[in-house]
Amino acid sequence: MTLGDVTFQTAVIPTIDTSHYNLSPAQIAFFKTQIGIDDDEDLKRHILEVQAKAYKVAPYPCIHGFFFLRLNLSSLSVYEHILKLGRERPNAVLLDIGCCFGVDARKAAADGFPAKNIIASDIQSEFLQLSHELFKTTPASYPGCLLPGDAFDPAFLSIAEPSNDVSPAPAIDLSSLKSLNPLHGRISAINAIGFFHLFNEEKQLHVAKALAGLLSAQPGSVICGGHTGALEKGIGAADISNTEYQMFSHSPQTWSSLWDGEVFEKGTVKVETELVEIPAYNKGFLIMMWSVTRL
């Protein structure tokens, strides 16, 4: 079976194990406030109901292991800079690509980035519908843009050369969007956490170029993320709940050279990477946290 370009070998899809439900105090506070459920058991019951529906749509490890509930973007060092862009740059837009339920987008909105200027996008339109169910919102009550689409479909996201236009971007009504293509050169911040490692090396380059074409040329515009990394690039295996997943991972060195010199003209961006070990399933997984900032 495959999820993106990730292959895994198993006789049956791993069943949901509720013992992996273990929210941090920060997560509990966030979800209680955003959902409007104060009781711990009621909150857990609500989340488990939505998780079960999502796992039927696509059995991603991030759904199985409750990683979709992590406040990932706010853990990055670049997060405060992104919030500052939302506060101070006129018409700044934040894109959360491959967003699953758009938890990072909701967190950014709660922390002050104008929700009407936030796009949460995923290939699974059902995930975006479940975002409303998880947060107990509707398209009328939540002003953020939930935009389904395939990042490899040129009708949704075509590759354009990185913009050189540093003039302020005009306001745009995100609610009218049918694709990301009208936003070439206009997005101030792009969150791609848990996205790139779904694809092989060739497709990772493709989507990097596609996202680079969306990014504003104004200094400080940033693309950031976090996904499986490696000391040396190549295809690696991860054992999750007795299921072996195989995926391609870059090293910090190859990831930096991809962005600074291949995707963007060398010297026009600052690339920062950090390999960290994240505990999950009673073991450690090597994750590369990164950001690419226009100079």
DOLOGU-90738 format. One line per field, with one value per residue (C-alpha): residue in three letters; x, y, z; chain. Coordinates in Angstrom, 3 decimals. Layout:
# DOLOGU-90738
residuo <- c(ALA / ...) $
X <- c(X / ...) $
Y <- c(Y / ...) $
Z <- c(Z / ...) $
cadena <- c(A / ...) $
***
This chain:
# DOLOGU-90738
residuo <- c(MET / THR / LEU / GLY / ASP / VAL / THR / PHE / GLN / THR / ALA / VAL / ILE / PRO / THR / ILE / ASP / THR / SER / HIS / TYR / ASN / LEU / SER / PRO / ALA / GLN / ILE / ALA / PHE / PHE / LYS / THR / GLN / ILE / GLY / ILE / ASP / ASP / ASP / GLU / ASP / LEU / LYS / ARG / HIS / ILE / LEU / GLU / VAL / GLN / ALA / LYS / ALA / TYR / LYS / VAL / ALA / PRO / TYR / PRO / CYS / ILE / HIS / GLY / PHE / PHE / PHE / LEU / ARG / LEU / ASN / LEU / SER / SER / LEU / SER / VAL / TYR / GLU / HIS / ILE / LEU / LYS / LEU / GLY / ARG / GLU / ARG / PRO / ASN / ALA / VAL / LEU / LEU / ASP / ILE / GLY / CYS / CYS / PHE / GLY / VAL / ASP / ALA / ARG / LYS / ALA / ALA / ALA / ASP / GLY / PHE / PRO / ALA / LYS / ASN / ILE / ILE / ALA / SER / ASP / ILE / GLN / SER / GLU / PHE / LEU / GLN / LEU / SER / HIS / GLU / LEU / PHE / LYS / THR / THR / PRO / ALA / SER / TYR / PRO / GLY / CYS / LEU / LEU / PRO / GLY / ASP / ALA / PHE / ASP / PRO / ALA / PHE / LEU / SER / ILE / ALA / GLU / PRO / SER / ASN / ASP / VAL / SER / PRO / ALA / PRO / ALA / ILE / ASP / LEU / SER / SER / LEU / LYS / SER / LEU / ASN / PRO / LEU / HIS / GLY / ARG / ILE / SER / ALA / ILE / ASN / ALA / ILE / GLY / PHE / PHE / HIS / LEU / PHE / ASN / GLU / GLU / LYS / GLN / LEU / HIS / VAL / ALA / LYS / ALA / LEU / ALA / GLY / LEU / LEU / SER / ALA / GLN / PRO / GLY / SER / VAL / ILE / CYS / GLY / GLY / HIS / THR / GLY / ALA / LEU / GLU / LYS / GLY / ILE / GLY / ALA / ALA / ASP / ILE / SER / ASN / THR / GLU / TYR / GLN / MET / PHE / SER / HIS / SER / PRO / GLN / THR / TRP / SER / SER / LEU / TRP / ASP / GLY / GLU / VAL / PHE / GLU / LYS / GLY / THR / VAL / LYS / VAL / GLU / THR / GLU / LEU / VAL / GLU / ILE / PRO / ALA / TYR / ASN / LYS / GLY / PHE / LEU / ILE / MET / MET / TRP / SER / VAL / THR / ARG / LEU) $
X <- c(0.000 / 1.144 / 0.443 / 1.916 / 5.211 / 5.583 / 5.300 / 4.541 / 4.337 / 1.629 / -0.957 / -3.545 / -3.673 / -2.703 / -5.789 / -6.210 / -4.599 / -6.100 / -3.177 / -1.228 / -3.591 / -1.423 / -1.883 / 0.520 / -0.840 / -0.439 / -2.447 / -5.167 / -5.495 / -5.570 / -8.178 / -10.395 / -10.428 / -10.887 / -13.444 / -15.329 / -15.104 / -13.848 / -14.021 / -10.953 / -12.912 / -15.444 / -12.565 / -10.895 / -14.146 / -14.737 / -11.213 / -11.355 / -14.601 / -13.063 / -9.805 / -11.706 / -13.418 / -10.118 / -8.341 / -10.981 / -10.236 / -6.454 / -4.531 / -1.593 / 0.759 / 0.113 / -3.561 / -2.802 / -0.305 / -2.257 / 0.557 / -2.092 / -2.906 / 0.610 / 1.129 / 4.039 / 4.358 / 4.386 / 7.344 / 9.572 / 11.955 / 10.573 / 7.012 / 7.205 / 8.547 / 5.541 / 3.142 / 4.955 / 4.445 / 0.739 / 0.632 / 2.850 / 2.930 / -0.152 / -2.177 / 0.308 / -0.955 / -0.066 / -0.406 / -0.582 / 0.035 / -0.676 / -2.463 / -4.536 / -7.064 / -5.301 / -4.375 / -1.328 / -3.491 / -6.000 / -3.204 / -1.708 / -5.131 / -5.572 / -2.158 / -2.989 / -2.332 / -5.526 / -7.640 / -9.073 / -5.535 / -4.797 / -5.181 / -5.247 / -4.912 / -4.923 / -5.480 / -8.081 / -11.142 / -12.639 / -9.872 / -10.922 / -14.547 / -13.388 / -11.477 / -14.822 / -16.112 / -13.043 / -13.185 / -17.003 / -16.993 / -18.673 / -17.548 / -19.705 / -18.216 / -14.527 / -13.101 / -10.026 / -9.847 / -9.970 / -8.865 / -8.741 / -6.331 / -3.442 / -0.072 / 1.064 / -1.897 / -0.775 / -4.370 / -4.166 / -0.470 / 1.738 / 5.475 / 6.473 / 9.865 / 10.486 / 9.210 / 11.522 / 8.726 / 9.154 / 6.237 / 3.464 / 0.845 / -2.719 / -5.508 / -7.176 / -10.400 / -9.166 / -12.714 / -13.034 / -9.962 / -10.334 / -6.573 / -3.283 / -2.150 / -3.516 / -1.130 / 2.187 / 4.643 / 2.079 / 2.352 / 4.374 / 4.705 / 4.271 / 4.051 / 4.942 / 5.310 / 4.780 / 4.499 / 7.687 / 8.507 / 5.397 / 7.213 / 10.249 / 13.308 / 12.081 / 8.680 / 10.226 / 12.141 / 8.966 / 6.908 / 9.794 / 9.849 / 6.069 / 6.038 / 8.959 / 6.882 / 4.156 / 6.496 / 6.634 / 9.980 / 9.757 / 12.660 / 11.588 / 9.081 / 9.558 / 8.849 / 9.263 / 8.613 / 9.644 / 9.777 / 11.883 / 15.556 / 18.748 / 22.477 / 22.851 / 20.074 / 18.352 / 15.460 / 15.069 / 12.673 / 10.698 / 8.924 / 5.613 / 3.258 / 4.864 / 4.493 / 7.550 / 7.286 / 9.846 / 10.373 / 12.989 / 14.756 / 17.231 / 20.176 / 20.562 / 23.326 / 21.407 / 18.235 / 20.095 / 21.709 / 18.365 / 16.788 / 19.858 / 21.087 / 18.609 / 15.177 / 16.234 / 19.222 / 22.169 / 22.591 / 19.021 / 17.729 / 18.890 / 18.363 / 18.370 / 18.131 / 18.243 / 18.055 / 16.195 / 15.075 / 11.342 / 9.941 / 7.063 / 5.926 / 8.474 / 11.408 / 13.117 / 12.600 / 15.054 / 13.167 / 14.636 / 13.229 / 13.937 / 13.188 / 13.981 / 13.849 / 14.042 / 16.882) $
Y <- c(0.000 / 3.592 / 6.995 / 9.557 / 7.899 / 6.256 / 2.483 / 0.186 / -3.544 / -4.980 / -7.714 / -5.371 / -1.642 / -0.998 / -0.493 / 2.642 / 2.350 / 4.893 / 4.434 / 6.801 / 9.622 / 11.756 / 15.493 / 17.974 / 20.675 / 23.199 / 20.999 / 20.415 / 24.146 / 24.958 / 22.367 / 23.052 / 26.757 / 26.322 / 23.513 / 24.667 / 21.406 / 21.722 / 18.112 / 15.974 / 12.795 / 14.615 / 16.200 / 12.829 / 11.232 / 14.017 / 13.805 / 10.003 / 10.203 / 12.577 / 10.588 / 7.394 / 9.121 / 10.539 / 7.169 / 5.676 / 8.407 / 7.773 / 5.666 / 8.020 / 7.366 / 10.958 / 10.058 / 6.723 / 8.212 / 11.416 / 13.529 / 15.569 / 17.135 / 18.459 / 22.224 / 21.842 / 25.264 / 27.073 / 24.920 / 26.287 / 29.144 / 31.039 / 31.051 / 34.431 / 35.914 / 34.505 / 36.019 / 39.347 / 39.203 / 38.708 / 41.708 / 44.136 / 43.269 / 44.535 / 41.693 / 39.030 / 35.528 / 32.289 / 28.971 / 25.690 / 23.078 / 19.383 / 20.592 / 17.523 / 19.166 / 22.540 / 22.553 / 24.763 / 27.214 / 27.369 / 27.873 / 30.734 / 32.378 / 31.998 / 33.616 / 36.678 / 35.994 / 37.257 / 34.170 / 35.687 / 35.679 / 32.028 / 29.173 / 25.558 / 23.189 / 19.408 / 16.906 / 15.170 / 17.404 / 15.171 / 16.267 / 19.886 / 18.986 / 17.132 / 20.256 / 21.962 / 18.929 / 18.823 / 22.530 / 22.723 / 25.479 / 26.094 / 27.959 / 30.816 / 30.918 / 30.417 / 33.056 / 31.052 / 29.553 / 25.733 / 24.888 / 21.298 / 20.530 / 18.475 / 20.237 / 18.253 / 19.309 / 22.341 / 23.545 / 23.901 / 24.745 / 25.361 / 25.989 / 29.623 / 31.254 / 32.828 / 36.385 / 39.395 / 41.894 / 43.309 / 45.737 / 45.300 / 42.744 / 43.972 / 42.519 / 39.392 / 37.688 / 34.198 / 32.861 / 33.128 / 30.962 / 27.776 / 27.161 / 28.540 / 29.849 / 33.393 / 33.695 / 33.354 / 35.724 / 36.852 / 34.518 / 35.748 / 32.477 / 28.812 / 25.994 / 22.594 / 20.499 / 16.761 / 17.186 / 16.643 / 13.182 / 11.828 / 12.122 / 10.767 / 12.893 / 14.090 / 15.105 / 16.858 / 19.075 / 19.647 / 20.783 / 22.895 / 24.796 / 25.109 / 26.561 / 28.871 / 30.353 / 31.267 / 33.018 / 36.797 / 38.360 / 40.755 / 40.122 / 37.965 / 35.880 / 32.310 / 28.672 / 26.320 / 22.752 / 19.595 / 16.050 / 12.900 / 13.646 / 11.649 / 12.034 / 11.050 / 11.417 / 8.290 / 5.923 / 4.824 / 2.621 / 3.331 / 0.684 / 1.988 / -0.397 / -3.433 / -1.845 / -0.852 / 2.456 / 3.360 / 6.975 / 9.278 / 11.717 / 14.518 / 15.327 / 18.887 / 19.479 / 18.272 / 20.044 / 23.333 / 23.060 / 22.183 / 25.450 / 27.704 / 27.269 / 24.917 / 26.258 / 29.839 / 31.655 / 31.012 / 33.673 / 34.986 / 32.905 / 31.858 / 28.171 / 26.897 / 23.204 / 21.199 / 17.441 / 16.503 / 13.194 / 13.096 / 10.388 / 8.354 / 4.749 / 4.196 / 5.035 / 8.045 / 9.344 / 11.710 / 14.815 / 17.747 / 21.129 / 23.828 / 27.251 / 29.089 / 32.881 / 35.410 / 37.901) $
Z <- c(0.000 / -0.572 / 0.975 / -1.399 / -2.319 / 1.100 / 0.844 / 3.725 / 4.129 / 6.329 / 6.178 / 7.666 / 8.296 / 11.958 / 14.085 / 16.158 / 19.573 / 21.949 / 24.358 / 22.081 / 23.047 / 25.323 / 25.035 / 26.595 / 28.939 / 26.108 / 23.729 / 26.302 / 26.961 / 23.244 / 22.253 / 25.251 / 24.406 / 20.667 / 20.779 / 23.851 / 25.794 / 29.368 / 30.590 / 29.851 / 29.085 / 26.917 / 24.985 / 24.492 / 23.361 / 20.822 / 19.416 / 19.150 / 17.183 / 14.652 / 14.508 / 13.643 / 10.729 / 9.456 / 9.681 / 7.398 / 4.848 / 4.846 / 7.395 / 7.818 / 10.752 / 11.865 / 12.318 / 13.989 / 16.456 / 17.195 / 15.719 / 13.870 / 17.255 / 17.837 / 17.806 / 15.430 / 13.836 / 17.172 / 18.251 / 15.471 / 16.196 / 13.194 / 14.588 / 16.334 / 13.100 / 11.222 / 13.758 / 13.397 / 9.626 / 10.261 / 12.585 / 10.696 / 6.979 / 5.149 / 3.600 / 4.706 / 3.866 / 5.685 / 3.842 / 5.774 / 3.041 / 3.584 / 6.687 / 7.656 / 10.028 / 9.872 / 13.565 / 12.930 / 10.992 / 13.845 / 16.374 / 14.340 / 14.147 / 17.904 / 18.417 / 16.329 / 12.646 / 10.962 / 10.267 / 7.092 / 5.681 / 6.497 / 4.004 / 5.157 / 2.208 / 1.862 / -0.938 / 1.249 / 1.226 / 3.926 / 6.314 / 5.837 / 6.537 / 9.647 / 10.708 / 11.164 / 13.056 / 15.308 / 16.156 / 16.112 / 13.496 / 10.160 / 7.029 / 8.295 / 11.809 / 10.917 / 8.541 / 7.498 / 4.003 / 3.802 / 0.278 / -1.019 / -3.836 / -5.175 / -4.975 / -8.049 / -10.204 / -12.240 / -12.392 / -8.602 / -8.136 / -11.145 / -10.968 / -11.406 / -11.085 / -7.665 / -7.640 / -7.698 / -7.049 / -3.552 / -3.771 / -1.169 / -2.141 / -2.689 / -0.594 / -1.948 / -0.933 / -0.087 / 0.179 / -3.602 / -4.310 / -6.330 / -6.561 / -5.250 / -8.630 / -8.158 / -5.202 / -7.064 / -5.403 / -2.806 / 0.218 / 3.180 / 5.103 / 4.166 / 6.708 / 5.208 / 8.366 / 7.839 / 4.081 / 2.096 / 3.445 / 1.717 / -1.627 / -3.431 / -4.189 / -7.585 / -6.255 / -3.254 / -5.678 / -7.701 / -4.713 / -3.382 / -6.680 / -6.618 / -3.105 / -3.917 / -6.716 / -4.221 / -1.792 / -1.678 / -2.634 / 0.307 / 2.718 / 5.635 / 3.694 / 4.842 / 4.062 / 7.014 / 7.986 / 9.730 / 8.421 / 8.575 / 8.096 / 7.805 / 8.308 / 4.652 / 2.093 / 0.836 / 1.369 / 4.960 / 6.874 / 10.024 / 12.090 / 13.439 / 15.232 / 13.557 / 10.138 / 8.112 / 6.272 / 3.589 / 2.594 / 1.085 / 3.403 / 2.767 / 5.005 / 6.322 / 3.783 / 0.731 / 1.906 / 2.261 / -1.168 / -2.743 / -1.575 / -1.794 / -5.352 / -7.011 / -6.064 / -5.340 / -6.840 / -4.540 / -1.906 / -2.071 / 0.856 / 4.307 / 5.046 / 8.618 / 9.526 / 12.727 / 13.207 / 16.371 / 17.826 / 18.463 / 20.757 / 19.318 / 19.641 / 22.434 / 20.178 / 18.664 / 15.143 / 13.445 / 12.334 / 10.403 / 11.398 / 8.813 / 7.438 / 4.199 / 4.444 / 1.610 / 2.059) $
cadena <- c(A / A / A / A / A / A / A / A / A / A / A / A / A / A / A / A / A / A / A / A / A / A / A / A / A / A / A / A / A / A / A / A / A / A / A / A / A / A / A / A / A / A / A / A / A / A / A / A / A / A / A / A / A / A / A / A / A / A / A / A / A / A / A / A / A / A / A / A / A / A / A / A / A / A / A / A / A / A / A / A / A / A / A / A / A / A / A / A / A / A / A / A / A / A / A / A / A / A / A / A / A / A / A / A / A / A / A / A / A / A / A / A / A / A / A / A / A / A / A / A / A / A / A / A / A / A / A / A / A / A / A / A / A / A / A / A / A / A / A / A / A / A / A / A / A / A / A / A / A / A / A / A / A / A / A / A / A / A / A / A / A / A / A / A / A / A / A / A / A / A / A / A / A / A / A / A / A / A / A / A / A / A / A / A / A / A / A / A / A / A / A / A / A / A / A / A / A / A / A / A / A / A / A / A / A / A / A / A / A / A / A / A / A / A / A / A / A / A / A / A / A / A / A / A / A / A / A / A / A / A / A / A / A / A / A / A / A / A / A / A / A / A / A / A / A / A / A / A / A / A / A / A / A / A / A / A / A / A / A / A / A / A / A / A / A / A / A / A / A / A / A / A / A / A / A / A / A / A / A / A / A / A / A / A / A / A / A / A / A / A / A / A / A / A / A) $
***
